[in-house]
Amino acid sequence: MDNNALQMAMLFDFFGDLLTEKQRNYFDLYHNEDLSLAEIAEIANISRQGVYDIISRAEHILTELESKTGIVHRWNETQAELGSAHALALKLQEQSDDNQTCKQIASELVIKLNSIRAKH
């Protein structure tokens, strides 16, 4: 999946419910089901240009929402930081063989970080 397609998929996951039903459906058919504009136009019984306009408007709305809120960007940064913290906790767990208290704390930290990552 190319970077733009991945970005659109993430924007849709975060903000898709804010689109109209028609925008959601056409966006999903185009980006997730990989249908062409012509195929969607045939299904919806509208022009290819009409489908293009609806999908373009949906993409613009999603992009603007992210531009104003930065939610997806912050989520990506948080995931990266959680991954780094998890790696450090595992390293600490491995290095604390002789100190049971330290090893126990590191183990609990790994469990908590796994739990946070699973929720997000």
N, CA, C and O atoms as a printed pandas DataFrame, in Angstrom:
     atom_number atom_name residue_name chain_id  residue_number  x_coord  y_coord  z_coord
0              1         N          MET        A               1    0.855   -1.172    0.000
1              2        CA          MET        A               1    0.000    0.000    0.000
2              3         C          MET        A               1    0.904    1.240    0.000
3              4         O          MET        A               1    1.797    1.365    0.838
4              5         N          ASP        A               2    0.664    2.145   -0.941
5              6        CA          ASP        A               2    1.513    3.332   -0.994
6              7         C          ASP        A               2    1.180    4.279    0.162
7              8         O          ASP        A               2    0.166    4.125    0.842
8              9         N          ASN        A               3    2.050    5.249    0.360
9             10        CA          ASN        A               3    1.940    6.148    1.508
10            11         C          ASN        A               3    0.629    6.933    1.501
11            12         O          ASN        A               3    0.005    7.097    2.550
12            13         N          ASN        A               4    0.200    7.424    0.323
13            14        CA          ASN        A               4   -1.039    8.188    0.248
14            15         C          ASN        A               4   -2.250    7.303    0.547
15            16         O          ASN        A               4   -3.183    7.729    1.228
16            17         N          ALA        A               5   -2.231    6.082    0.038
17            18        CA          ALA        A               5   -3.336    5.161    0.301
18            19         C          ALA        A               5   -3.409    4.818    1.786
19            20         O          ALA        A               5   -4.496    4.738    2.358
20            21         N          LEU        A               6   -2.252    4.616    2.403
21            22        CA          LEU        A               6   -2.212    4.332    3.831
22            23         C          LEU        A               6   -2.728    5.529    4.632
23            24         O          LEU        A               6   -3.498    5.368    5.579
24            25         N          GLN        A               7   -2.299    6.723    4.243
25            26        CA          GLN        A               7   -2.746    7.934    4.920
26            27         C          GLN        A               7   -4.266    8.086    4.796
27            28         O          GLN        A               7   -4.941    8.400    5.777
28            29         N          MET        A               8   -4.799    7.865    3.600
29            30        CA          MET        A               8   -6.253    7.980    3.395
30            31         C          MET        A               8   -6.996    6.939    4.233
31            32         O          MET        A               8   -8.045    7.234    4.805
32            33         N          ALA        A               9   -6.454    5.726    4.305
33            34        CA          ALA        A               9   -7.089    4.671    5.101
34            35         C          ALA        A               9   -7.124    5.059    6.578
35            36         O          ALA        A               9   -8.126    4.847    7.262
36            37         N          MET        A              10   -6.025    5.628    7.060
37            38        CA          MET        A              10   -5.986    6.038    8.471
38            39         C          MET        A              10   -6.943    7.201    8.723
39            40         O          MET        A              10   -7.650    7.217    9.731
40            41         N          LEU        A              11   -6.969    8.167    7.816
41            42        CA          LEU        A              11   -7.894    9.295    7.962
42            43         C          LEU        A              11   -9.334    8.796    7.988
43            44         O          LEU        A              11  -10.150    9.265    8.781
44            45         N          PHE        A              12   -9.634    7.846    7.120
45            46        CA          PHE        A              12  -10.981    7.281    7.065
46            47         C          PHE        A              12  -11.319    6.557    8.365
47            48         O          PHE        A              12  -12.437    6.670    8.868
48            49         N          ASP        A              13  -10.353    5.811    8.911
49            50        CA          ASP        A              13  -10.581    5.110   10.179
50            51         C          ASP        A              13  -10.891    6.094   11.303
51            52         O          ASP        A              13  -11.770    5.840   12.128
52            53         N          PHE        A              14  -10.180    7.204   11.337
53            54        CA          PHE        A              14  -10.362    8.172   12.412
54            55         C          PHE        A              14  -11.585    9.069   12.201
55            56         O          PHE        A              14  -12.313    9.349   13.153
56            57         N          PHE        A              15  -11.817    9.515   10.981
57            58        CA          PHE        A              15  -12.823   10.550   10.730
58            59         C          PHE        A              15  -13.964   10.116    9.809
59            60         O          PHE        A              15  -14.853   10.916    9.520
60            61         N          GLY        A              16  -13.955    8.891    9.353
61            62        CA          GLY        A              16  -14.948    8.441    8.379
62            63         C          GLY        A              16  -16.386    8.647    8.805
63            64         O          GLY        A              16  -17.248    8.907    7.965
64            65         N          ASP        A              17  -16.659    8.536   10.088
65            66        CA          ASP        A              17  -18.031    8.708   10.567
66            67         C          ASP        A              17  -18.534   10.137   10.403
67            68         O          ASP        A              17  -19.734   10.387   10.513
68            69         N          LEU        A              18  -17.631   11.073   10.143
69            70        CA          LEU        A              18  -18.036   12.465    9.966
70            71         C          LEU        A              18  -18.431   12.780    8.521
71            72         O          LEU        A              18  -18.920   13.873    8.234
72            73         N          LEU        A              19  -18.221   11.830    7.620
73            74        CA          LEU        A              19  -18.628   11.997    6.228
74            75         C          LEU        A              19  -20.101   11.630    6.076
75            76         O          LEU        A              19  -20.676   10.957    6.932
76            77         N          THR        A              20  -20.703   12.077    4.977
77            78        CA          THR        A              20  -22.069   11.649    4.689
78            79         C          THR        A              20  -22.053   10.166    4.326
79            80         O          THR        A              20  -20.997    9.609    4.025
80            81         N          GLU        A              21  -23.192    9.543    4.354
81            82        CA          GLU        A              21  -23.268    8.120    4.020
82            83         C          GLU        A              21  -22.780    7.869    2.592
83            84         O          GLU        A              21  -22.065    6.898    2.343
84            85         N          LYS        A              22  -23.158    8.732    1.667
85            86        CA          LYS        A              22  -22.735    8.581    0.271
86            87         C          LYS        A              22  -21.220    8.734    0.153
87            88         O          LYS        A              22  -20.572    7.961   -0.552
88            89         N          GLN        A              23  -20.654    9.727    0.838
89            90        CA          GLN        A              23  -19.200    9.921    0.809
90            91         C          GLN        A              23  -18.481    8.703    1.388
91            92         O          GLN        A              23  -17.488    8.235    0.831
92            93         N          ARG        A              24  -18.991    8.199    2.505
93            94        CA          ARG        A              24  -18.394    7.007    3.126
94            95         C          ARG        A              24  -18.438    5.821    2.177
95            96         O          ARG        A              24  -17.437    5.126    2.000
96            97         N          ASN        A              25  -19.592    5.587    1.569
97            98        CA          ASN        A              25  -19.759    4.426    0.682
98            99         C          ASN        A              25  -18.851    4.517   -0.537
99           100         O          ASN        A              25  -18.169    3.548   -0.870
100          101         N          TYR        A              26  -18.831    5.659   -1.203
101          102        CA          TYR        A              26  -18.014    5.808   -2.407
102          103         C          TYR        A              26  -16.529    5.762   -2.059
103          104         O          TYR        A              26  -15.736    5.156   -2.779
104          105         N          PHE        A              27  -16.159    6.400   -0.959
105          106        CA          PHE        A              27  -14.765    6.380   -0.516
106          107         C          PHE        A              27  -14.334    4.944   -0.247
107          108         O          PHE        A              27  -13.258    4.520   -0.668
108          109         N          ASP        A              28  -15.177    4.203    0.454
109          110        CA          ASP        A              28  -14.874    2.813    0.783
110          111         C          ASP        A              28  -14.752    1.956   -0.483
111          112         O          ASP        A              28  -13.825    1.154   -0.601
112          113         N          LEU        A              29  -15.661    2.119   -1.404
113          114        CA          LEU        A              29  -15.602    1.346   -2.641
114          115         C          LEU        A              29  -14.333    1.661   -3.434
115          116         O          LEU        A              29  -13.718    0.765   -4.013
116          117         N          TYR        A              30  -13.953    2.916   -3.456
117          118        CA          TYR        A              30  -12.796    3.329   -4.243
118          119         C          TYR        A              30  -11.477    2.962   -3.561
119          120         O          TYR        A              30  -10.594    2.373   -4.186
120          121         N          HIS        A              31  -11.347    3.308   -2.286
121          122        CA          HIS        A              31  -10.071    3.113   -1.595
122          123         C          HIS        A              31   -9.908    1.721   -0.982
123          124         O          HIS        A              31   -8.812    1.160   -1.005
124          125         N          ASN        A              32  -10.969    1.171   -0.445
125          126        CA          ASN        A              32  -10.847   -0.108    0.264
126          127         C          ASN        A              32  -11.228   -1.316   -0.604
127          128         O          ASN        A              32  -10.620   -2.381   -0.490
128          129         N          GLU        A              33  -12.222   -1.148   -1.459
129          130        CA          GLU        A              33  -12.646   -2.250   -2.322
130          131         C          GLU        A              33  -11.957   -2.200   -3.680
131          132         O          GLU        A              33  -12.092   -3.119   -4.489
132          133         N          ASP        A              34  -11.220   -1.125   -3.922
133          134        CA          ASP        A              34  -10.419   -0.960   -5.133
134          135         C          ASP        A              34  -11.240   -0.968   -6.425
135          136         O          ASP        A              34  -10.782   -1.454   -7.459
136          137         N          LEU        A              35  -12.453   -0.426   -6.355
137          138        CA          LEU        A              35  -13.262   -0.285   -7.568
138          139         C          LEU        A              35  -12.852    0.990   -8.293
139          140         O          LEU        A              35  -12.418    1.959   -7.670
140          141         N          SER        A              36  -12.992    0.980   -9.598
141          142        CA          SER        A              36  -12.673    2.175  -10.386
142          143         C          SER        A              36  -13.832    3.168  -10.290
143          144         O          SER        A              36  -14.928    2.830   -9.843
144          145         N          LEU        A              37  -13.562    4.394  -10.717
145          146        CA          LEU        A              37  -14.613    5.411  -10.734
146          147         C          LEU        A              37  -15.753    4.969  -11.649
147          148         O          LEU        A              37  -16.924    5.166  -11.326
148          149         N          ALA        A              38  -15.410    4.373  -12.786
149          150        CA          ALA        A              38  -16.426    3.905  -13.728
150          151         C          ALA        A              38  -17.290    2.798  -13.110
151          152         O          ALA        A              38  -18.505    2.777  -13.306
152          153         N          GLU        A              39  -16.668    1.889  -12.371
153          154        CA          GLU        A              39  -17.431    0.804  -11.731
154          155         C          GLU        A              39  -18.383    1.354  -10.671
155          156         O          GLU        A              39  -19.528    0.915  -10.567
156          157         N          ILE        A              40  -17.909    2.303   -9.899
157          158        CA          ILE        A              40  -18.763    2.906   -8.870
158          159         C          ILE        A              40  -19.898    3.684   -9.525
159          160         O          ILE        A              40  -21.037    3.634   -9.062
160          161         N          ALA        A              41  -19.585    4.407  -10.609
161          162        CA          ALA        A              41  -20.603    5.170  -11.333
162          163         C          ALA        A              41  -21.699    4.257  -11.865
163          164         O          ALA        A              41  -22.882    4.594  -11.829
164          165         N          GLU        A              42  -21.285    3.101  -12.356
165          166        CA          GLU        A              42  -22.266    2.146  -12.884
166          167         C          GLU        A              42  -23.162    1.613  -11.769
167          168         O          GLU        A              42  -24.376    1.501  -11.943
168          169         N          ILE        A              43  -22.566    1.286  -10.629
169          170        CA          ILE        A              43  -23.337    0.782   -9.484
170          171         C          ILE        A              43  -24.307    1.845   -8.978
171          172         O          ILE        A              43  -25.464    1.551   -8.676
172          173         N          ALA        A              44  -23.817    3.095   -8.888
173          174        CA          ALA        A              44  -24.617    4.181   -8.313
174          175         C          ALA        A              44  -25.533    4.841   -9.335
175          176         O          ALA        A              44  -26.385    5.657   -8.986
176          177         N          ASN        A              45  -25.348    4.479  -10.596
177          178        CA          ASN        A              45  -26.140    5.056  -11.680
178          179         C          ASN        A              45  -25.987    6.581  -11.755
179          180         O          ASN        A              45  -26.960    7.313  -11.937
180          181         N          ILE        A              46  -24.735    7.034  -11.610
181          182        CA          ILE        A              46  -24.404    8.439  -11.798
182          183         C          ILE        A              46  -23.163    8.517  -12.691
183          184         O          ILE        A              46  -22.576    7.494  -13.044
184          185         N          SER        A              47  -22.779    9.723  -13.045
185          186        CA          SER        A              47  -21.625    9.875  -13.931
186          187         C          SER        A              47  -20.324    9.594  -13.182
187          188         O          SER        A              47  -20.250    9.678  -11.956
188          189         N          ARG        A              48  -19.311    9.261  -13.962
189          190        CA          ARG        A              48  -17.966    9.058  -13.414
190          191         C          ARG        A              48  -17.484   10.342  -12.736
191          192         O          ARG        A              48  -16.850   10.291  -11.683
192          193         N          GLN        A              49  -17.787   11.496  -13.343
193          194        CA          GLN        A              49  -17.407   12.790  -12.772
194          195         C          GLN        A              49  -18.109   13.015  -11.437
195          196         O          GLN        A              49  -17.521   13.579  -10.514
196          197         N          GLY        A              50  -19.351   12.581  -11.331
197          198        CA          GLY        A              50  -20.090   12.711  -10.071
198          199         C          GLY        A              50  -19.434   11.907   -8.958
199          200         O          GLY        A              50  -19.315   12.377   -7.826
200          201         N          VAL        A              51  -19.010   10.696   -9.285
201          202        CA          VAL        A              51  -18.310    9.850   -8.315
202          203         C          VAL        A              51  -16.999   10.503   -7.910
203          204         O          VAL        A              51  -16.670   10.581   -6.727
204          205         N          TYR        A              52  -16.247   10.977   -8.913
205          206        CA          TYR        A              52  -14.969   11.646   -8.651
206          207         C          TYR        A              52  -15.158   12.837   -7.712
207          208         O          TYR        A              52  -14.387   13.013   -6.769
208          209         N          ASP        A              53  -16.167   13.642   -7.964
209          210        CA          ASP        A              53  -16.421   14.827   -7.134
210          211         C          ASP        A              53  -16.724   14.442   -5.688
211          212         O          ASP        A              53  -16.232   15.081   -4.758
212          213         N          ILE        A              54  -17.525   13.410   -5.499
213          214        CA          ILE        A              54  -17.897   12.976   -4.153
214          215         C          ILE        A              54  -16.678   12.433   -3.405
215          216         O          ILE        A              54  -16.470   12.756   -2.236
216          217         N          ILE        A              55  -15.882   11.617   -4.073
217          218        CA          ILE        A              55  -14.686   11.048   -3.432
218          219         C          ILE        A              55  -13.664   12.152   -3.146
219          220         O          ILE        A              55  -13.053   12.175   -2.078
220          221         N          SER        A              56  -13.484   13.059   -4.097
221          222        CA          SER        A              56  -12.539   14.172   -3.884
222          223         C          SER        A              56  -12.966   15.029   -2.708
223          224         O          SER        A              56  -12.131   15.445   -1.904
224          225         N          ARG        A              57  -14.252   15.295   -2.600
225          226        CA          ARG        A              57  -14.773   16.097   -1.483
226          227         C          ARG        A              57  -14.531   15.358   -0.157
227          228         O          ARG        A              57  -14.142   15.976    0.834
228          229         N          ALA        A              58  -14.755   14.068   -0.141
229          230        CA          ALA        A              58  -14.524   13.272    1.071
230          231         C          ALA        A              58  -13.051   13.317    1.464
231          232         O          ALA        A              58  -12.727   13.498    2.638
232          233         N          GLU        A              59  -12.153   13.152    0.484
233          234        CA          GLU        A              59  -10.716   13.211    0.764
234          235         C          GLU        A              59  -10.325   14.582    1.308
235          236         O          GLU        A              59   -9.520   14.689    2.233
236          237         N          HIS        A              60  -10.902   15.622    0.725
237          238        CA          HIS        A              60  -10.609   16.980    1.185
238          239         C          HIS        A              60  -11.076   17.178    2.631
239          240         O          HIS        A              60  -10.357   17.763    3.441
240          241         N          ILE        A              61  -12.256   16.701    2.947
241          242        CA          ILE        A              61  -12.787   16.824    4.311
242          243         C          ILE        A              61  -11.887   16.086    5.294
243          244         O          ILE        A              61  -11.542   16.626    6.346
244          245         N          LEU        A              62  -11.508   14.863    4.960
245          246        CA          LEU        A              62  -10.655   14.073    5.852
246          247         C          LEU        A              62   -9.301   14.750    6.059
247          248         O          LEU        A              62   -8.790   14.805    7.178
248          249         N          THR        A              63   -8.734   15.257    4.987
249          250        CA          THR        A              63   -7.439   15.930    5.065
250          251         C          THR        A              63   -7.530   17.208    5.903
251          252         O          THR        A              63   -6.637   17.504    6.697
252          253         N          GLU        A              64   -8.604   17.950    5.719
253          254        CA          GLU        A              64   -8.801   19.177    6.496
254          255         C          GLU        A              64   -8.992   18.877    7.989
255          256         O          GLU        A              64   -8.468   19.590    8.845
256          257         N          LEU        A              65   -9.735   17.835    8.283
257          258        CA          LEU        A              65   -9.929   17.455    9.685
258          259         C          LEU        A              65   -8.597   17.126   10.342
259          260         O          LEU        A              65   -8.331   17.547   11.468
260          261         N          GLU        A              66   -7.762   16.373    9.638
261          262        CA          GLU        A              66   -6.447   16.039   10.189
262          263         C          GLU        A              66   -5.585   17.288   10.303
263          264         O          GLU        A              66   -4.855   17.453   11.281
264          265         N          SER        A              67   -5.663   18.151    9.328
265          266        CA          SER        A              67   -4.877   19.383    9.354
266          267         C          SER        A              67   -5.242   20.240   10.568
267          268         O          SER        A              67   -4.371   20.860   11.179
268          269         N          LYS        A              68   -6.510   20.272   10.909
269          270        CA          LYS        A              68   -6.971   21.093   12.033
270          271         C          LYS        A              68   -6.754   20.429   13.387
271          272         O          LYS        A              68   -6.513   21.110   14.383
272          273         N          THR        A              69   -6.838   19.100   13.426
273          274        CA          THR        A              69   -6.761   18.423   14.719
274          275         C          THR        A              69   -5.413   17.761   14.987
275          276         O          THR        A              69   -4.957   17.732   16.130
276          277         N          GLY        A              70   -4.772   17.231   13.952
277          278        CA          GLY        A              70   -3.503   16.527   14.118
278          279         C          GLY        A              70   -3.620   15.210   14.860
279          280         O          GLY        A              70   -2.626   14.689   15.365
280          281         N          ILE        A              71   -4.818   14.671   14.931
281          282        CA          ILE        A              71   -5.056   13.453   15.713
282          283         C          ILE        A              71   -4.274   12.259   15.166
283          284         O          ILE        A              71   -3.647   11.528   15.933
284          285         N          VAL        A              72   -4.305   12.058   13.869
285          286        CA          VAL        A              72   -3.618   10.911   13.276
286          287         C          VAL        A              72   -2.107   11.040   13.474
287          288         O          VAL        A              72   -1.429   10.061   13.788
288          289         N          HIS        A              73   -1.597   12.236   13.291
289          290        CA          HIS        A              73   -0.164   12.474   13.497
290          291         C          HIS        A              73    0.236   12.160   14.944
291          292         O          HIS        A              73    1.237   11.485   15.184
292          293         N          ARG        A              74   -0.549   12.652   15.899
293          294        CA          ARG        A              74   -0.245   12.388   17.314
294          295         C          ARG        A              74   -0.380   10.907   17.637
295          296         O          ARG        A              74    0.397   10.377   18.431
296          297         N          TRP        A              75   -1.350   10.233   17.036
297          298        CA          TRP        A              75   -1.527    8.805   17.256
298          299         C          TRP        A              75   -0.298    8.053   16.752
299          300         O          TRP        A              75    0.211    7.164   17.434
300          301         N          ASN        A              76    0.175    8.409   15.564
301          302        CA          ASN        A              76    1.378    7.762   15.009
302          303         C          ASN        A              76    2.590    7.995   15.904
303          304         O          ASN        A              76    3.370    7.073   16.145
304          305         N          GLU        A              77    2.752    9.215   16.394
305          306        CA          GLU        A              77    3.869    9.512   17.292
306          307         C          GLU        A              77    3.761    8.712   18.582
307          308         O          GLU        A              77    4.762    8.200   19.083
308          309         N          THR        A              78    2.560    8.603   19.118
309          310        CA          THR        A              78    2.343    7.844   20.354
310          311         C          THR        A              78    2.671    6.374   20.146
311          312         O          THR        A              78    3.290    5.748   21.006
312          313         N          GLN        A              79    2.262    5.817   19.010
313          314        CA          GLN        A              79    2.568    4.420   18.714
314          315         C          GLN        A              79    4.076    4.195   18.637
315          316         O          GLN        A              79    4.584    3.188   19.132
316          317         N          ALA        A              80    4.783    5.124   18.022
317          318        CA          ALA        A              80    6.244    5.002   17.918
318          319         C          ALA        A              80    6.886    5.075   19.300
319          320         O          ALA        A              80    7.795    4.301   19.602
320          321         N          GLU        A              81    6.424    5.991   20.132
321          322        CA          GLU        A              81    6.968    6.125   21.485
322          323         C          GLU        A              81    6.659    4.889   22.328
323          324         O          GLU        A              81    7.506    4.431   23.096
324          325         N          LEU        A              82    5.455    4.353   22.186
325          326        CA          LEU        A              82    5.118    3.122   22.910
326          327         C          LEU        A              82    6.014    1.968   22.477
327          328         O          LEU        A              82    6.445    1.164   23.303
328          329         N          GLY        A              83    6.288    1.893   21.191
329          330        CA          GLY        A              83    7.187    0.853   20.690
330          331         C          GLY        A              83    8.582    0.985   21.279
331          332         O          GLY        A              83    9.203   -0.011   21.648
332          333         N          SER        A              84    9.074    2.217   21.367
333          334        CA          SER        A              84   10.397    2.461   21.953
334          335         C          SER        A              84   10.408    2.116   23.443
335          336         O          SER        A              84   11.347    1.491   23.936
336          337         N          ALA        A              85    9.359    2.526   24.151
337          338        CA          ALA        A              85    9.276    2.221   25.579
338          339         C          ALA        A              85    9.197    0.716   25.811
339          340         O          ALA        A              85    9.795    0.200   26.755
340          341         N          HIS        A              86    8.472    0.023   24.965
341          342        CA          HIS        A              86    8.350   -1.422   25.070
342          343         C          HIS        A              86    9.707   -2.091   24.866
343          344         O          HIS        A              86   10.067   -3.011   25.601
344          345         N          ALA        A              87   10.453   -1.631   23.873
345          346        CA          ALA        A              87   11.788   -2.190   23.610
346          347         C          ALA        A              87   12.720   -1.960   24.797
347          348         O          ALA        A              87   13.492   -2.845   25.165
348          349         N          LEU        A              88   12.646   -0.779   25.392
349          350        CA          LEU        A              88   13.476   -0.488   26.568
350          351         C          LEU        A              88   13.081   -1.359   27.759
351          352         O          LEU        A              88   13.943   -1.839   28.496
352          353         N          ALA        A              89   11.780   -1.561   27.945
353          354        CA          ALA        A              89   11.317   -2.401   29.048
354          355         C          ALA        A              89   11.790   -3.838   28.868
355          356         O          ALA        A              89   12.181   -4.488   29.838
356          357         N          LEU        A              90   11.756   -4.332   27.648
357          358        CA          LEU        A              90   12.251   -5.688   27.384
358          359         C          LEU        A              90   13.747   -5.778   27.646
359          360         O          LEU        A              90   14.226   -6.764   28.206
360          361         N          LYS        A              91   14.471   -4.762   27.246
361          362        CA          LYS        A              91   15.919   -4.733   27.478
362          363         C          LYS        A              91   16.215   -4.717   28.980
363          364         O          LYS        A              91   17.107   -5.423   29.451
364          365         N          LEU        A              92   15.465   -3.911   29.721
365          366        CA          LEU        A              92   15.631   -3.853   31.177
366          367         C          LEU        A              92   15.323   -5.214   31.798
367          368         O          LEU        A              92   16.027   -5.671   32.698
368          369         N          GLN        A              93   14.292   -5.836   31.318
369          370        CA          GLN        A              93   13.903   -7.157   31.824
370          371         C          GLN        A              93   15.027   -8.169   31.592
371          372         O          GLN        A              93   15.319   -8.978   32.473
372          373         N          GLU        A              94   15.644   -8.132   30.442
373          374        CA          GLU        A              94   16.738   -9.048   30.123
374          375         C          GLU        A              94   17.979   -8.769   30.969
375          376         O          GLU        A              94   18.690   -9.698   31.352
376          377         N          GLN        A              95   18.243   -7.493   31.264
377          378        CA          GLN        A              95   19.461   -7.097   31.968
378          379         C          GLN        A              95   19.363   -7.232   33.488
379          380         O          GLN        A              95   20.365   -7.067   34.183
380          381         N          SER        A              96   18.194   -7.524   34.006
381          382        CA          SER        A              96   18.024   -7.541   35.462
382          383         C          SER        A              96   17.935   -8.951   36.023
383          384         O          SER        A              96   17.117   -9.219   36.903
384          385         N          ASP        A              97   18.770   -9.854   35.520
385          386        CA          ASP        A              97   18.748  -11.251   35.943
386          387         C          ASP        A              97   18.988  -11.433   37.438
387          388         O          ASP        A              97   18.318  -12.246   38.074
388          389         N          ASP        A              98   19.941  -10.683   38.012
389          390        CA          ASP        A              98   20.282  -10.902   39.419
390          391         C          ASP        A              98   19.418  -10.097   40.375
391          392         O          ASP        A              98   19.461  -10.346   41.580
392          393         N          ASN        A              99   18.652   -9.161   39.897
393          394        CA          ASN        A              99   17.835   -8.340   40.781
394          395         C          ASN        A              99   16.364   -8.662   40.526
395          396         O          ASN        A              99   15.768   -8.184   39.560
396          397         N          GLN        A             100   15.790   -9.480   41.407
397          398        CA          GLN        A             100   14.418   -9.939   41.230
398          399         C          GLN        A             100   13.409   -8.795   41.266
399          400         O          GLN        A             100   12.440   -8.805   40.507
400          401         N          THR        A             101   13.622   -7.813   42.137
401          402        CA          THR        A             101   12.696   -6.678   42.219
402          403         C          THR        A             101   12.685   -5.908   40.904
403          404         O          THR        A             101   11.622   -5.571   40.383
404          405         N          CYS        A             102   13.862   -5.633   40.376
405          406        CA          CYS        A             102   13.984   -4.916   39.107
406          407         C          CYS        A             102   13.359   -5.718   37.976
407          408         O          CYS        A             102   12.669   -5.164   37.120
408          409         N          LYS        A             103   13.603   -7.021   37.978
409          410        CA          LYS        A             103   13.038   -7.892   36.942
410          411         C          LYS        A             103   11.515   -7.895   37.015
411          412         O          LYS        A             103   10.845   -7.872   35.982
412          413         N          GLN        A             104   10.959   -7.922   38.236
413          414        CA          GLN        A             104    9.511   -7.914   38.414
414          415         C          GLN        A             104    8.905   -6.599   37.923
415          416         O          GLN        A             104    7.870   -6.604   37.256
416          417         N          ILE        A             105    9.537   -5.491   38.246
417          418        CA          ILE        A             105    9.055   -4.180   37.785
418          419         C          ILE        A             105    9.100   -4.108   36.258
419          420         O          ILE        A             105    8.157   -3.632   35.625
420          421         N          ALA        A             106   10.188   -4.577   35.679
421          422        CA          ALA        A             106   10.319   -4.571   34.221
422          423         C          ALA        A             106    9.236   -5.443   33.583
423          424         O          ALA        A             106    8.670   -5.072   32.555
424          425         N          SER        A             107    8.948   -6.582   34.178
425          426        CA          SER        A             107    7.908   -7.473   33.653
426          427         C          SER        A             107    6.538   -6.807   33.704
427          428         O          SER        A             107    5.759   -6.898   32.755
428          429         N          GLU        A             108    6.252   -6.142   34.811
429          430        CA          GLU        A             108    4.981   -5.425   34.930
430          431         C          GLU        A             108    4.888   -4.286   33.919
431          432         O          GLU        A             108    3.818   -4.031   33.367
432          433         N          LEU        A             109    5.990   -3.612   33.678
433          434        CA          LEU        A             109    6.029   -2.540   32.702
434          435         C          LEU        A             109    5.759   -3.073   31.295
435          436         O          LEU        A             109    5.006   -2.464   30.534
436          437         N          VAL        A             110    6.361   -4.191   30.951
437          438        CA          VAL        A             110    6.123   -4.813   29.650
438          439         C          VAL        A             110    4.641   -5.143   29.491
439          440         O          VAL        A             110    4.055   -4.882   28.440
440          441         N          ILE        A             111    4.035   -5.714   30.527
441          442        CA          ILE        A             111    2.611   -6.078   30.478
442          443         C          ILE        A             111    1.745   -4.834   30.279
443          444         O          ILE        A             111    0.829   -4.835   29.457
444          445         N          LYS        A             112    2.039   -3.775   31.035
445          446        CA          LYS        A             112    1.253   -2.540   30.911
446          447         C          LYS        A             112    1.407   -1.912   29.529
447          448         O          LYS        A             112    0.426   -1.450   28.946
448          449         N          LEU        A             113    2.621   -1.892   29.006
449          450        CA          LEU        A             113    2.846   -1.321   27.676
450          451         C          LEU        A             113    2.132   -2.150   26.602
451          452         O          LEU        A             113    1.564   -1.597   25.659
452          453         N          ASN        A             114    2.166   -3.464   26.751
453          454        CA          ASN        A             114    1.422   -4.327   25.806
454          455         C          ASN        A             114   -0.062   -4.031   25.853
455          456         O          ASN        A             114   -0.729   -4.003   24.819
456          457         N          SER        A             115   -0.580   -3.809   27.050
457          458        CA          SER        A             115   -1.994   -3.503   27.228
458          459         C          SER        A             115   -2.349   -2.170   26.560
459          460         O          SER        A             115   -3.367   -2.067   25.876
460          461         N          ILE        A             116   -1.517   -1.168   26.757
461          462        CA          ILE        A             116   -1.758    0.140   26.140
462          463         C          ILE        A             116   -1.708    0.034   24.613
463          464         O          ILE        A             116   -2.564    0.585   23.920
464          465         N          ARG        A             117   -0.720   -0.664   24.103
465          466        CA          ARG        A             117   -0.576   -0.811   22.652
466          467         C          ARG        A             117   -1.776   -1.557   22.058
467          468         O          ARG        A             117   -2.220   -1.241   20.954
468          469         N          ALA        A             118   -2.294   -2.537   22.786
469          470        CA          ALA        A             118   -3.436   -3.305   22.287
470          471         C          ALA        A             118   -4.693   -2.458   22.219
471          472         O          ALA        A             118   -5.528   -2.671   21.339
472          473         N          LYS        A             119   -4.849   -1.508   23.124
473          474        CA          LYS        A             119   -6.029   -0.635   23.159
474          475         C          LYS        A             119   -5.985    0.434   22.091
475          476         O          LYS        A             119   -7.021    0.956   21.680
476          477         N          HIS        A             120   -4.787    0.761   21.642
477          478        CA          HIS        A             120   -4.652    1.857   20.687
478          479         C          HIS        A             120   -4.233    1.288   19.379
479          480         O          HIS        A             120   -4.055    2.030   18.412
